[in-house]
Amino acid sequence: MSEAAAGAIVTLYSTFGSEEEARRVARQLVEERLAACANVLAPCHSVYRWQSEVEEAQEVPVLFKTRADRAAAAIARIGALHSYDVPAAVAWPIADALDSYRQWIVDES
């Protein structure tokens, strides 16, 4: 892996049905070093189509920060720990970041 690729980081986004579940999964990924950090955000109101019906629910979004080369493993782990049948778990590439912040994420995940 090139030095640039070794320093690539991503933010993972997922939503959970409760703050308890969001915090539990966030802590698990950080403990397993699949993420350096997870931000459990304030509940949000989601509108979505599920099984041909439009649904609405309160969800708790979480942002996970990790190395790009750990993203697939972290997404798989979110899926394994998640209570939803089809959880949102996606990676957003980080185009630029402070060098010290990028290095912290690389070192801790």
Secondary structure, 3 states (H helix, E strand, C coil): CCHHHHCCEEEEEEEECCHHHHHHHHHHHHHCCCCCEEEECCCEEEEEEECCEEEEEEEEEEEEEEEHHHHHHHHHHHHHHCCCCCCCEEEEECCCCCHHHHHHHHHHC
